[in-house]
Amino acid sequence: MKSGQVAGVLLVIGAGAVVVIGLAVLGVFSAAGGLTAAGFGVGVILLAIISLPLIGAGAFLLAKSRQEGQDEAVVAKQRKILDMVSARGQVSIADVALELKAGRDQVQSWVYNLVGLGLFSGYINWNDGTLYSAQAAQLRDLTTCKKCGGQVSLAGKGVIKCQYCGTEYFL
């Protein structure tokens, strides 16, 4: 369990304990006759003022921790893509999708994200479905497609694309 989750759970449990103990104390004083209805109402309002921010902070920490966990899972999958391509030199998109239990569109999104972060250089033809590792220095001076010999042009940040076969080169 992450520290954010632990803190969130502790805040929510603490708020619950404050409410339970506070209501018990108010109930005892009320039953003993030392507390009027107005005093009981003020006590409940004070309990709400104390416990609601604790509950809100706990819920926020739990939600943030959940989001960080999802982000870490995506980073782990992107790292696995990099490792697969580095180790094999080329890898099938279908193999990547199966190994990561993700769809082709999700794999494509992760690859583009890695390119945008400057962490991956290589090329891919989405139609053939193979991702190739290559040194960025080799691809910077590229003017023709390695697959079909067609003209390549800039297609986006760190991406050049063959106009004929659709192969994308990531710088």
Residue pairs with C-beta under 8 A, 6 or more apart in sequence:
2 65
2 68
2 69
4 61
4 62
4 64
4 65
4 68
5 61
5 62
5 65
7 58
7 61
8 57
8 58
8 59
8 60
8 61
8 62
8 65
9 58
9 62
10 58
11 54
11 55
11 57
11 58
11 61
12 54
12 55
12 58
12 59
12 62
14 54
14 58
15 50
15 51
15 52
15 54
15 55
15 58
16 51
18 47
18 50
18 51
18 54
19 47
19 51
22 43
22 46
22 47
22 50
22 51
23 44
23 47
25 43
26 35
26 40
26 43
26 44
26 47
29 35
29 39
30 39
30 40
35 43
74 110
77 100
77 102
77 110
78 110
78 113
78 114
78 119
80 99
80 100
81 96
81 100
81 107
81 110
81 111
81 114
81 120
81 131
82 114
82 119
82 120
84 91
84 95
84 96
84 99
85 91
85 120
85 122
85 131
85 132
85 133
86 133
88 133
89 132
89 133
90 130
90 131
90 132
90 133
91 130
91 131
92 129
92 130
92 131
93 104
93 107
93 108
93 124
93 126
93 129
93 130
93 131
94 104
94 129
96 102
96 107
96 131
97 103
97 104
97 106
97 107
100 106
100 107
102 110
108 126
111 120
111 124
111 131
111 170
112 159
114 120
115 121
115 157
115 158
115 159
115 170
115 171
116 157
116 158
118 158
120 170
121 133
121 134
121 135
121 136
121 139
121 170
121 171
122 131
122 132
122 133
122 134
122 139
122 169
122 170
123 132
123 134
123 139
123 146
123 167
123 168
123 169
123 170
124 130
124 131
124 132
124 167
124 168
124 170
125 147
125 165
125 166
125 167
125 168
126 166
126 168
127 165
127 166
128 147
134 169
136 171
139 160
139 169
139 170
139 171
140 171
142 152
142 160
142 169
143 151
143 152
144 150
144 151
144 152
145 151
145 152
145 162
145 164
145 165
145 167
146 167
147 162
147 165
147 167
148 162
148 164
148 165
148 167
150 162
150 163
150 164
150 165
151 162
151 163
151 164
152 160
152 161
152 162
152 163
152 169
153 160
153 161
153 163
154 160
155 161
155 168
158 170
158 171
159 168
159 169
159 170
159 171
160 168
160 169
160 171
161 167
161 168
161 169
162 168
162 169
